[in-house]
């Protein structure tokens, strides 16, 4: 395995582009391959077996492309099968989970809403994570399927639809100290959501932490690319989604300037 080999990043569709952007910002010399599985989106309403089969197909494709690491930029896919994938493949595989610990570490007696997909919120992996904190903190599970659809349907500029969806999920969350964005699709709404909330409510996602974890593991294995041009290759199971993928990537890149 070579430092010049690319990193594979994938998601059920386009949400993982927010993670791709975070990795690119931190590691601009790394070559990245993004696979969006839009043909089979959303994962959040599918069975564990269906999600696992899709993840295996994508990881098989990455191995053929010679990646040095695979990032599952999808909380739902991570919940479904990350242990199995780590046993099956001889490359480092990084998963994601809602950043609940970050929210609870803000102080005692925190009231935290976790926005995620139905699948993530009902899986044993999240139940175990939640059990670590629910003795001392109030944690509210809020499934937000509409936000996934808005991104996948290229409807982020539909202000009425976006505002209505965000307001609905804010009301379902109740009075909270923080909202954990437990799906990579939701990060596209982060600034819009911040504009609707008081400054006292903290918005938390796992993208930057995931990017730092990628860097740390590459350094540990002496696989950091220090000479690359930082190219990004785009693959989608619905090829017509590639142009939208690039626009969403630029949207994320512009948001951090």
DRENPA-3360 file (N, C-alpha, C; in nm, 2 decimals, always signed):
BEGIN
1 = XXXXXXXX = +0.08/-0.12/+0.00/+0.00/+0.00/+0.00/+0.09/+0.13/+0.00 ~ +0.05/+0.22/-0.08/+0.14/+0.34/-0.10/+0.07/+0.46/-0.05 ~ +0.15/+0.56/+0.00/+0.09/+0.69/+0.04/+0.02/+0.76/-0.07 ~ +0.06/+0.74/-0.20/+0.00/+0.80/-0.31/-0.14/+0.74/-0.35 ~ -0.17/+0.63/-0.29/-0.30/+0.57/-0.32/-0.42/+0.65/-0.27 ~ -0.53/+0.65/-0.34/-0.65/+0.73/-0.30/-0.72/+0.68/-0.17 ~ -0.80/+0.77/-0.12/-0.89/+0.74/-0.01/-1.03/+0.72/-0.07 ~ -1.10/+0.62/-0.03/-1.24/+0.60/-0.08/-1.34/+0.65/+0.02;
9 = XXXXXXXX = -1.43/+0.73/-0.02/-1.54/+0.78/+0.07/-1.67/+0.75/+0.00 ~ -1.77/+0.70/+0.08/-1.90/+0.66/+0.03/-2.01/+0.69/+0.12 ~ -2.13/+0.71/+0.06/-2.25/+0.74/+0.13/-2.37/+0.68/+0.06 ~ -2.48/+0.67/+0.12/-2.61/+0.62/+0.06/-2.65/+0.71/-0.06 ~ -2.60/+0.83/-0.06/-2.63/+0.92/-0.17/-2.53/+1.03/-0.17 ~ -2.58/+1.15/-0.14/-2.50/+1.27/-0.15/-2.46/+1.34/-0.02 ~ -2.51/+1.29/+0.09/-2.48/+1.35/+0.22/-2.33/+1.34/+0.26 ~ -2.27/+1.23/+0.22/-2.13/+1.21/+0.25/-2.04/+1.31/+0.19;
17 = XXXXXXXX = -2.09/+1.39/+0.09/-2.01/+1.49/+0.03/-1.96/+1.60/+0.14 ~ -2.05/+1.62/+0.24/-2.01/+1.71/+0.35/-1.88/+1.65/+0.42 ~ -1.87/+1.52/+0.44/-1.75/+1.46/+0.50/-1.63/+1.47/+0.40 ~ -1.66/+1.44/+0.28/-1.56/+1.45/+0.17/-1.49/+1.59/+0.18 ~ -1.58/+1.69/+0.19/-1.53/+1.83/+0.19/-1.44/+1.85/+0.32 ~ -1.48/+1.80/+0.43/-1.40/+1.82/+0.55/-1.27/+1.75/+0.54 ~ -1.26/+1.63/+0.48/-1.13/+1.56/+0.46/-1.05/+1.64/+0.36 ~ -1.11/+1.69/+0.26/-1.03/+1.77/+0.16/-0.97/+1.90/+0.22;
25 = XXXXXXXX = -1.05/+1.96/+0.30/-1.00/+2.08/+0.37/-0.88/+2.05/+0.46 ~ -0.89/+1.94/+0.53/-0.78/+1.91/+0.62/-0.66/+1.85/+0.55 ~ -0.68/+1.77/+0.45/-0.58/+1.70/+0.38/-0.59/+1.73/+0.23 ~ -0.55/+1.85/+0.19/-0.57/+1.89/+0.05/-0.48/+1.81/-0.05 ~ -0.38/+1.74/-0.01/-0.30/+1.67/-0.10/-0.34/+1.53/-0.13 ~ -0.44/+1.48/-0.05/-0.49/+1.35/-0.07/-0.58/+1.34/-0.19 ~ -0.56/+1.23/-0.27/-0.65/+1.20/-0.38/-0.77/+1.12/-0.32 ~ -0.89/+1.17/-0.36/-1.02/+1.11/-0.30/-1.11/+1.06/-0.41;
33 = XXXXXXXX = -1.17/+0.95/-0.38/-1.27/+0.89/-0.47/-1.40/+0.89/-0.39 ~ -1.51/+0.95/-0.45/-1.64/+0.95/-0.38/-1.74/+0.87/-0.46 ~ -1.80/+0.77/-0.39/-1.91/+0.69/-0.45/-2.04/+0.73/-0.37 ~ -2.13/+0.78/-0.45/-2.27/+0.80/-0.40/-2.36/+0.69/-0.45 ~ -2.43/+0.63/-0.36/-2.52/+0.52/-0.40/-2.66/+0.57/-0.42 ~ -2.68/+0.67/-0.49/-2.81/+0.74/-0.51/-2.92/+0.64/-0.56 ~ -2.88/+0.55/-0.64/-2.98/+0.45/-0.70/-3.05/+0.38/-0.59 ~ -2.99/+0.36/-0.48/-3.04/+0.28/-0.37/-3.07/+0.37/-0.24;
41 = XXXXXXXX = -3.07/+0.50/-0.26/-3.10/+0.59/-0.15/-3.25/+0.59/-0.13 ~ -3.30/+0.61/-0.01/-3.23/+0.62/+0.12/-3.20/+0.49/+0.19 ~ -3.08/+0.48/+0.26/-3.05/+0.36/+0.34/-3.14/+0.36/+0.46 ~ -3.18/+0.47/+0.51/-3.25/+0.48/+0.64/-3.38/+0.40/+0.65 ~ -3.44/+0.37/+0.54/-3.56/+0.30/+0.54/-3.55/+0.15/+0.50 ~ -3.42/+0.11/+0.47/-3.39/-0.03/+0.43/-3.36/-0.12/+0.54 ~ -3.36/-0.25/+0.51/-3.32/-0.35/+0.61/-3.17/-0.35/+0.63 ~ -3.13/-0.41/+0.74/-2.98/-0.43/+0.77/-2.92/-0.51/+0.66;
49 = XXXXXXXX = -2.98/-0.61/+0.61/-2.93/-0.70/+0.51/-2.91/-0.62/+0.37 ~ -3.01/-0.54/+0.34/-3.00/-0.46/+0.22/-2.89/-0.36/+0.22 ~ -2.87/-0.29/+0.33/-2.77/-0.19/+0.35/-2.63/-0.26/+0.35 ~ -2.62/-0.38/+0.41/-2.49/-0.45/+0.42/-2.45/-0.49/+0.28 ~ -2.54/-0.54/+0.20/-2.51/-0.59/+0.06/-2.46/-0.47/-0.02 ~ -2.52/-0.35/-0.01/-2.48/-0.24/-0.08/-2.34/-0.19/-0.04 ~ -2.31/-0.20/+0.09/-2.18/-0.15/+0.14/-2.07/-0.25/+0.09 ~ -2.10/-0.38/+0.09/-2.00/-0.47/+0.04/-1.97/-0.45/-0.11;
57 = XXXXXXXX = -2.08/-0.42/-0.19/-2.06/-0.40/-0.33/-1.97/-0.27/-0.35 ~ -1.99/-0.17/-0.27/-1.92/-0.05/-0.29/-1.77/-0.07/-0.24 ~ -1.75/-0.14/-0.13/-1.62/-0.16/-0.08/-1.54/-0.25/-0.18 ~ -1.61/-0.35/-0.24/-1.54/-0.43/-0.34/-1.49/-0.34/-0.45 ~ -1.57/-0.24/-0.49/-1.53/-0.15/-0.60/-1.41/-0.07/-0.56 ~ -1.41/-0.02/-0.44/-1.30/+0.06/-0.39/-1.17/-0.03/-0.39 ~ -1.18/-0.15/-0.34/-1.06/-0.24/-0.34/-1.00/-0.25/-0.48 ~ -1.09/-0.27/-0.58/-1.04/-0.28/-0.72/-0.97/-0.15/-0.77;
65 = XXXXXXXX = -1.02/-0.04/-0.71/-0.96/+0.09/-0.74/-0.83/+0.12/-0.67 ~ -0.79/+0.03/-0.58/-0.67/+0.05/-0.51/-0.66/+0.15/-0.40 ~ -0.77/+0.17/-0.32/-0.77/+0.27/-0.21/-0.69/+0.22/-0.10 ~ -0.64/+0.31/-0.02/-0.56/+0.28/+0.10/-0.64/+0.29/+0.23 ~ -0.76/+0.34/+0.22/-0.85/+0.36/+0.33/-0.99/+0.38/+0.28 ~ -1.09/+0.33/+0.35/-1.23/+0.36/+0.32/-1.30/+0.43/+0.43 ~ -1.37/+0.54/+0.40/-1.45/+0.62/+0.49/-1.59/+0.60/+0.46 ~ -1.67/+0.54/+0.56/-1.81/+0.53/+0.55/-1.87/+0.66/+0.60;
73 = XXXXXXXX = -1.90/+0.75/+0.50/-1.95/+0.88/+0.54/-2.10/+0.88/+0.55 ~ -2.15/+0.78/+0.63/-2.29/+0.76/+0.65/-2.31/+0.69/+0.79 ~ -2.38/+0.76/+0.87/-2.41/+0.70/+1.01/-2.49/+0.57/+0.99 ~ -2.59/+0.57/+0.90/-2.67/+0.45/+0.88/-2.60/+0.33/+0.84 ~ -2.51/+0.35/+0.74/-2.43/+0.23/+0.70/-2.33/+0.19/+0.80 ~ -2.28/+0.28/+0.88/-2.19/+0.24/+0.99/-2.26/+0.16/+1.09 ~ -2.38/+0.20/+1.13/-2.46/+0.13/+1.22/-2.50/-0.01/+1.17 ~ -2.52/-0.03/+1.04/-2.56/-0.15/+0.99/-2.45/-0.26/+0.99;
81 = XXXXXXXX = -2.32/-0.22/+0.95/-2.23/-0.33/+0.92/-2.08/-0.29/+0.93 ~ -2.04/-0.19/+1.00/-1.90/-0.16/+1.01/-1.81/-0.27/+1.06 ~ -1.86/-0.34/+1.17/-1.77/-0.45/+1.22/-1.75/-0.56/+1.11 ~ -1.85/-0.59/+1.03/-1.84/-0.69/+0.93/-1.74/-0.65/+0.82 ~ -1.75/-0.52/+0.78/-1.66/-0.47/+0.68/-1.52/-0.47/+0.72 ~ -1.49/-0.44/+0.85/-1.36/-0.43/+0.90/-1.29/-0.57/+0.90 ~ -1.38/-0.67/+0.92/-1.32/-0.81/+0.92/-1.30/-0.86/+0.77 ~ -1.38/-0.81/+0.68/-1.38/-0.85/+0.54/-1.26/-0.79/+0.46;
89 = XXXXXXXX = -1.22/-0.67/+0.49/-1.13/-0.60/+0.40/-1.00/-0.57/+0.48 ~ -0.89/-0.57/+0.40/-0.76/-0.55/+0.46/-0.71/-0.41/+0.44 ~ -0.80/-0.31/+0.45/-0.77/-0.17/+0.46/-0.84/-0.11/+0.58 ~ -0.79/+0.00/+0.62/-0.85/+0.07/+0.74/-0.99/+0.12/+0.69 ~ -1.09/+0.09/+0.78/-1.22/+0.14/+0.75/-1.27/+0.23/+0.86 ~ -1.31/+0.35/+0.83/-1.35/+0.45/+0.93/-1.50/+0.46/+0.92 ~ -1.57/+0.45/+1.03/-1.72/+0.47/+1.03/-1.75/+0.60/+1.10 ~ -1.88/+0.63/+1.11/-1.93/+0.75/+1.18/-2.04/+0.71/+1.27;
97 = XXXXXXXX = -2.06/+0.78/+1.38/-2.17/+0.77/+1.46/-2.21/+0.91/+1.51 ~ -2.33/+0.93/+1.55/-2.37/+1.06/+1.60/-2.28/+1.11/+1.72 ~ -2.24/+1.24/+1.71/-2.14/+1.29/+1.80/-2.21/+1.33/+1.94 ~ -2.27/+1.23/+2.00/-2.34/+1.25/+2.13/-2.25/+1.28/+2.24 ~ -2.13/+1.22/+2.24/-2.03/+1.24/+2.35/-1.99/+1.39/+2.35 ~ -1.97/+1.45/+2.23/-1.93/+1.59/+2.22/-2.04/+1.68/+2.28 ~ -2.16/+1.64/+2.26/-2.27/+1.72/+2.31/-2.28/+1.71/+2.46 ~ -2.27/+1.59/+2.51/-2.28/+1.57/+2.66/-2.16/+1.62/+2.73;
105 = XXXXXXXX = -2.04/+1.63/+2.67/-1.92/+1.68/+2.73/-1.92/+1.83/+2.75 ~ -2.03/+1.90/+2.70/-2.04/+2.04/+2.72/-2.07/+2.08/+2.86 ~ -2.12/+1.99/+2.94/-2.15/+2.02/+3.08/-2.25/+1.93/+3.14 ~ -2.28/+1.94/+3.27/-2.37/+1.85/+3.33/-2.52/+1.89/+3.29 ~ -2.60/+1.79/+3.30/-2.75/+1.80/+3.28/-2.78/+1.86/+3.15 ~ -2.71/+1.82/+3.05/-2.74/+1.86/+2.91/-2.87/+1.80/+2.86 ~ -2.94/+1.88/+2.78/-3.06/+1.83/+2.71/-3.02/+1.83/+2.56 ~ -3.02/+1.71/+2.50/-2.96/+1.69/+2.37/-3.06/+1.62/+2.28;
113 = XXXXXXXX = -3.08/+1.68/+2.16/-3.17/+1.62/+2.05/-3.07/+1.56/+1.95 ~ -3.09/+1.44/+1.92/-3.01/+1.37/+1.81/-3.10/+1.36/+1.69 ~ -3.07/+1.43/+1.58/-3.13/+1.42/+1.45/-3.06/+1.32/+1.37 ~ -3.14/+1.22/+1.32/-3.07/+1.11/+1.24/-3.18/+1.04/+1.16 ~ -3.14/+0.93/+1.09/-3.24/+0.85/+1.02/-3.31/+0.76/+1.11 ~ -3.42/+0.71/+1.07/-3.49/+0.60/+1.15/-3.41/+0.49/+1.18 ~ -3.33/+0.44/+1.08/-3.25/+0.32/+1.10/-3.14/+0.34/+1.21 ~ -3.07/+0.45/+1.20/-2.97/+0.48/+1.30/-3.02/+0.49/+1.44;
121 = XXXXXXXX = -3.14/+0.55/+1.45/-3.20/+0.57/+1.59/-3.25/+0.44/+1.65 ~ -3.29/+0.34/+1.56/-3.34/+0.22/+1.62/-3.24/+0.11/+1.63 ~ -3.12/+0.13/+1.58/-3.02/+0.02/+1.58/-2.96/+0.00/+1.72 ~ -2.90/-0.12/+1.74/-2.84/-0.15/+1.87/-2.72/-0.06/+1.89 ~ -2.65/-0.03/+1.78/-2.52/+0.05/+1.80/-2.56/+0.19/+1.86 ~ -2.66/+0.25/+1.82/-2.70/+0.38/+1.88/-2.76/+0.36/+2.02 ~ -2.83/+0.26/+2.04/-2.89/+0.23/+2.17/-2.77/+0.21/+2.27 ~ -2.67/+0.15/+2.23/-2.55/+0.13/+2.32/-2.48/+0.27/+2.35;
129 = XXXXXXXX = -2.47/+0.35/+2.24/-2.41/+0.48/+2.26/-2.50/+0.57/+2.35 ~ -2.63/+0.56/+2.33/-2.72/+0.64/+2.41/-2.72/+0.60/+2.56 ~ -2.70/+0.47/+2.58/-2.71/+0.42/+2.72/-2.59/+0.47/+2.80 ~ -2.48/+0.50/+2.73/-2.36/+0.56/+2.80/-2.39/+0.69/+2.87 ~ -2.49/+0.76/+2.82/-2.52/+0.90/+2.86/-2.65/+0.92/+2.92 ~ -2.75/+0.84/+2.89/-2.89/+0.87/+2.93/-2.92/+0.86/+3.08 ~ -2.82/+0.82/+3.16/-2.84/+0.82/+3.30/-2.83/+0.96/+3.36 ~ -2.75/+1.04/+3.29/-2.71/+1.17/+3.34/-2.76/+1.29/+3.25;
137 = XXXXXXXX = -2.81/+1.25/+3.13/-2.85/+1.36/+3.04/-2.98/+1.32/+2.98 ~ -3.05/+1.42/+2.94/-3.18/+1.40/+2.87/-3.15/+1.40/+2.72 ~ -3.18/+1.29/+2.65/-3.15/+1.27/+2.51/-3.28/+1.24/+2.44 ~ -3.31/+1.31/+2.33/-3.43/+1.30/+2.25/-3.39/+1.26/+2.11 ~ -3.46/+1.15/+2.06/-3.43/+1.10/+1.93/-3.53/+1.16/+1.83 ~ -3.48/+1.22/+1.72/-3.56/+1.29/+1.63/-3.53/+1.24/+1.49 ~ -3.61/+1.15/+1.43/-3.59/+1.11/+1.29/-3.63/+1.22/+1.20 ~ -3.54/+1.25/+1.10/-3.56/+1.36/+1.01/-3.55/+1.32/+0.86;
145 = XXXXXXXX = -3.63/+1.23/+0.81/-3.62/+1.18/+0.67/-3.63/+1.29/+0.57 ~ -3.71/+1.39/+0.59/-3.73/+1.50/+0.49/-3.60/+1.57/+0.45 ~ -3.51/+1.58/+0.55/-3.39/+1.65/+0.52/-3.30/+1.57/+0.42 ~ -3.30/+1.44/+0.43/-3.23/+1.35/+0.33/-3.29/+1.37/+0.19 ~ -3.42/+1.37/+0.19/-3.49/+1.39/+0.05/-3.46/+1.52/-0.01 ~ -3.46/+1.63/+0.07/-3.43/+1.76/+0.01/-3.30/+1.77/-0.05 ~ -3.19/+1.71/+0.01/-3.06/+1.71/-0.05/-3.06/+1.62/-0.18 ~ -3.11/+1.50/-0.16/-3.11/+1.41/-0.28/-3.19/+1.46/-0.40;
153 = XXXXXXXX = -3.29/+1.54/-0.37/-3.38/+1.59/-0.48/-3.34/+1.72/-0.53 ~ -3.22/+1.77/-0.49/-3.16/+1.90/-0.53/-3.26/+2.01/-0.50 ~ -3.31/+2.01/-0.38/-3.41/+2.11/-0.35/-3.37/+2.20/-0.23 ~ -3.24/+2.22/-0.21/-3.19/+2.30/-0.10/-3.23/+2.45/-0.12 ~ -3.25/+2.49/-0.24/-3.29/+2.63/-0.26/-3.44/+2.65/-0.25 ~ -3.51/+2.55/-0.22/-3.66/+2.56/-0.20/-3.68/+2.61/-0.06 ~ -3.68/+2.74/-0.04/-3.68/+2.80/+0.10/-3.80/+2.76/+0.18 ~ -3.91/+2.76/+0.11/-4.04/+2.72/+0.18/-4.03/+2.58/+0.24;
161 = XXXXXXXX = -3.99/+2.49/+0.15/-3.98/+2.35/+0.19/-3.88/+2.33/+0.30 ~ -3.76/+2.39/+0.29/-3.65/+2.37/+0.39/-3.70/+2.43/+0.52 ~ -3.75/+2.55/+0.52/-3.80/+2.62/+0.64/-3.90/+2.53/+0.71 ~ -4.00/+2.48/+0.64/-4.10/+2.40/+0.70/-4.05/+2.27/+0.76 ~ -3.95/+2.21/+0.70/-3.90/+2.08/+0.75/-3.81/+2.12/+0.88 ~ -3.73/+2.22/+0.87/-3.65/+2.25/+0.98/-3.73/+2.29/+1.10 ~ -3.84/+2.37/+1.08/-3.92/+2.41/+1.19/-3.99/+2.29/+1.25 ~ -4.04/+2.20/+1.17/-4.10/+2.08/+1.23/-4.01/+2.00/+1.32;
169 = XXXXXXXX = -3.88/+1.98/+1.28/-3.79/+1.91/+1.36/-3.74/+1.98/+1.48 ~ -3.73/+2.11/+1.47/-3.70/+2.20/+1.59/-3.81/+2.18/+1.69 ~ -3.94/+2.19/+1.65/-4.05/+2.17/+1.74/-4.05/+2.03/+1.81 ~ -4.02/+1.93/+1.73/-4.01/+1.79/+1.78/-3.90/+1.78/+1.89 ~ -3.80/+1.86/+1.87/-3.68/+1.84/+1.96/-3.71/+1.90/+2.10 ~ -3.80/+2.00/+2.11/-3.83/+2.06/+2.24/-3.72/+2.15/+2.29 ~ -3.72/+2.19/+2.41/-3.61/+2.28/+2.46/-3.48/+2.20/+2.49 ~ -3.38/+2.24/+2.41/-3.25/+2.16/+2.42/-3.13/+2.26/+2.43;
177 = XXXXXXXX = -3.02/+2.20/+2.48/-2.89/+2.27/+2.48/-2.81/+2.26/+2.35 ~ -2.84/+2.14/+2.29/-2.76/+2.12/+2.16/-2.84/+2.02/+2.08 ~ -2.81/+2.03/+1.95/-2.87/+1.94/+1.85/-2.75/+1.87/+1.78 ~ -2.75/+1.73/+1.78/-2.65/+1.65/+1.72/-2.70/+1.62/+1.58 ~ -2.63/+1.66/+1.48/-2.66/+1.63/+1.34/-2.61/+1.49/+1.31 ~ -2.69/+1.39/+1.33/-2.64/+1.25/+1.32/-2.66/+1.19/+1.18 ~ -2.66/+1.26/+1.08/-2.67/+1.22/+0.94/-2.59/+1.32/+0.86 ~ -2.50/+1.27/+0.77/-2.42/+1.36/+0.70/-2.49/+1.45/+0.60;
185 = XXXXXXXX = -2.61/+1.41/+0.56/-2.70/+1.50/+0.48/-2.73/+1.63/+0.56 ~ -2.75/+1.62/+0.69/-2.80/+1.73/+0.76/-2.70/+1.85/+0.77 ~ -2.57/+1.82/+0.75/-2.47/+1.92/+0.76/-2.49/+2.03/+0.66 ~ -2.56/+2.00/+0.55/-2.59/+2.10/+0.45/-2.68/+2.21/+0.50 ~ -2.76/+2.17/+0.60/-2.85/+2.27/+0.66/-2.80/+2.34/+0.78 ~ -2.67/+2.32/+0.82/-2.62/+2.37/+0.94/-2.63/+2.52/+0.96 ~ -2.59/+2.59/+0.86/-2.60/+2.74/+0.87/-2.75/+2.79/+0.87 ~ -2.83/+2.72/+0.79/-2.97/+2.76/+0.78/-3.04/+2.73/+0.92;
193 = XXXXXXXX = -3.00/+2.62/+0.98/-3.06/+2.58/+1.11/-3.01/+2.68/+1.22 ~ -2.88/+2.72/+1.21/-2.82/+2.81/+1.31/-2.90/+2.94/+1.30 ~ -2.94/+2.98/+1.18/-3.01/+3.11/+1.17/-3.14/+3.11/+1.24 ~ -3.20/+2.99/+1.26/-3.33/+2.98/+1.31/-3.33/+2.95/+1.46 ~ -3.21/+2.93/+1.52/-3.20/+2.90/+1.66/-3.13/+3.01/+1.74 ~ -3.16/+3.01/+1.87/-3.08/+3.11/+1.95/-2.94/+3.06/+1.97 ~ -2.85/+3.15/+1.99/-2.70/+3.12/+2.00/-2.67/+3.02/+2.11 ~ -2.76/+3.01/+2.21/-2.74/+2.92/+2.32/-2.75/+2.77/+2.28;
201 = XXXXXXXX = -2.81/+2.74/+2.17/-2.82/+2.60/+2.12/-2.70/+2.57/+2.03 ~ -2.63/+2.47/+2.07/-2.51/+2.43/+1.99/-2.54/+2.33/+1.89 ~ -2.49/+2.34/+1.77/-2.51/+2.24/+1.66/-2.38/+2.16/+1.65 ~ -2.39/+2.03/+1.65/-2.27/+1.95/+1.66/-2.28/+1.84/+1.55 ~ -2.18/+1.82/+1.47/-2.17/+1.71/+1.38/-2.03/+1.64/+1.39 ~ -2.02/+1.53/+1.33/-1.90/+1.45/+1.34/-1.80/+1.46/+1.23 ~ -1.82/+1.56/+1.13/-1.74/+1.56/+1.01/-1.60/+1.60/+1.04 ~ -1.57/+1.71/+1.12/-1.44/+1.75/+1.15/-1.36/+1.64/+1.23;
209 = XXXXXXXX = -1.43/+1.58/+1.32/-1.37/+1.47/+1.40/-1.33/+1.35/+1.31 ~ -1.42/+1.32/+1.22/-1.39/+1.21/+1.12/-1.27/+1.25/+1.04 ~ -1.26/+1.37/+0.99/-1.14/+1.41/+0.91/-1.01/+1.40/+0.99 ~ -1.02/+1.44/+1.11/-0.90/+1.43/+1.20/-0.86/+1.29/+1.22 ~ -0.96/+1.20/+1.24/-0.93/+1.06/+1.26/-0.86/+1.00/+1.14 ~ -0.91/+1.04/+1.02/-0.85/+1.00/+0.89/-0.70/+1.04/+0.89 ~ -0.67/+1.16/+0.93/-0.53/+1.21/+0.93/-0.45/+1.14/+1.03 ~ -0.50/+1.12/+1.15/-0.43/+1.05/+1.26/-0.39/+0.90/+1.21;
217 = XXXXXXXX = -0.48/+0.83/+1.16/-0.46/+0.69/+1.12/-0.36/+0.69/+1.00 ~ -0.37/+0.78/+0.91/-0.27/+0.78/+0.80/-0.13/+0.81/+0.85 ~ -0.12/+0.91/+0.94/+0.01/+0.94/+1.00/+0.07/+0.82/+1.07 ~ -0.02/+0.75/+1.15/+0.03/+0.63/+1.23/+0.08/+0.53/+1.13 ~ +0.02/+0.51/+1.02/+0.06/+0.41/+0.92/+0.16/+0.46/+0.81 ~ +0.21/+0.58/+0.83/+0.30/+0.65/+0.74/+0.24/+0.64/+0.60 ~ +0.11/+0.68/+0.58/+0.04/+0.67/+0.46/-0.01/+0.81/+0.41 ~ +0.03/+0.92/+0.48/-0.01/+1.05/+0.44/+0.06/+1.09/+0.31;
225 = XXXXXXXX = -0.02/+1.14/+0.22/+0.03/+1.19/+0.09/+0.07/+1.33/+0.10 ~ +0.20/+1.36/+0.09/+0.25/+1.49/+0.11/+0.29/+1.56/-0.03 ~ +0.27/+1.48/-0.13/+0.31/+1.54/-0.26/+0.20/+1.54/-0.37 ~ +0.08/+1.49/-0.33/-0.02/+1.48/-0.43/-0.09/+1.61/-0.47 ~ -0.17/+1.60/-0.57/-0.24/+1.72/-0.62/-0.37/+1.74/-0.56 ~ -0.42/+1.64/-0.49/-0.55/+1.65/-0.42/-0.67/+1.64/-0.52 ~ -0.67/+1.54/-0.61/-0.77/+1.52/-0.70/-0.90/+1.46/-0.64 ~ -1.01/+1.48/-0.70/-1.14/+1.41/-0.65/-1.20/+1.35/-0.77;
233 = XXXXXXXX = -1.23/+1.22/-0.76/-1.30/+1.14/-0.86/-1.44/+1.11/-0.82 ~ -1.53/+1.13/-0.91/-1.68/+1.11/-0.87/-1.74/+0.99/-0.94 ~ -1.81/+0.91/-0.86/-1.88/+0.79/-0.91/-2.02/+0.80/-0.84 ~ -2.12/+0.77/-0.92/-2.25/+0.76/-0.86/-2.33/+0.65/-0.93 ~ -2.41/+0.57/-0.85/-2.49/+0.46/-0.91/-2.60/+0.52/-1.00 ~ -2.63/+0.65/-0.99/-2.71/+0.72/-1.09/-2.61/+0.83/-1.15 ~ -2.55/+0.80/-1.26/-2.45/+0.89/-1.32/-2.50/+1.03/-1.33 ~ -2.63/+1.05/-1.35/-2.68/+1.19/-1.37/-2.67/+1.27/-1.24;
241 = XXXXXXXX = -2.64/+1.21/-1.13/-2.62/+1.28/-1.00/-2.48/+1.33/-0.98 ~ -2.39/+1.30/-1.07/-2.25/+1.35/-1.06/-2.24/+1.50/-1.06 ~ -2.31/+1.57/-1.15/-2.30/+1.71/-1.15/-2.36/+1.78/-1.03 ~ -2.47/+1.72/-0.97/-2.52/+1.77/-0.85/-2.42/+1.75/-0.73 ~ -2.35/+1.63/-0.74/-2.25/+1.60/-0.64/-2.14/+1.71/-0.64 ~ -2.10/+1.75/-0.75/-1.99/+1.86/-0.76/-2.04/+1.99/-0.71 ~ -2.17/+2.02/-0.74/-2.23/+2.15/-0.69/-2.24/+2.15/-0.54 ~ -2.28/+2.03/-0.48/-2.29/+2.02/-0.34/-2.15/+2.03/-0.27;
249 = XXXXXXXX = -2.05/+1.98/-0.33/-1.92/+1.99/-0.28/-1.87/+2.14/-0.28 ~ -1.90/+2.21/-0.39/-1.87/+2.35/-0.40/-1.94/+2.43/-0.29 ~ -2.07/+2.39/-0.27/-2.15/+2.46/-0.17/-2.08/+2.44/-0.03 ~ -2.03/+2.32/+0.00/-1.97/+2.30/+0.13/-1.83/+2.38/+0.13 ~ -1.76/+2.38/+0.02/-1.63/+2.45/+0.02/-1.65/+2.60/+0.04 ~ -1.75/+2.65/-0.02/-1.78/+2.80/-0.01/-1.83/+2.83/+0.13 ~ -1.89/+2.74/+0.20/-1.94/+2.76/+0.34/-1.83/+2.78/+0.44 ~ -1.71/+2.73/+0.41/-1.61/+2.74/+0.51/-1.51/+2.85/+0.47;
257 = X = -1.53/+2.92/+0.37/-1.44/+3.03/+0.33/-1.46/+3.16/+0.41;
% end
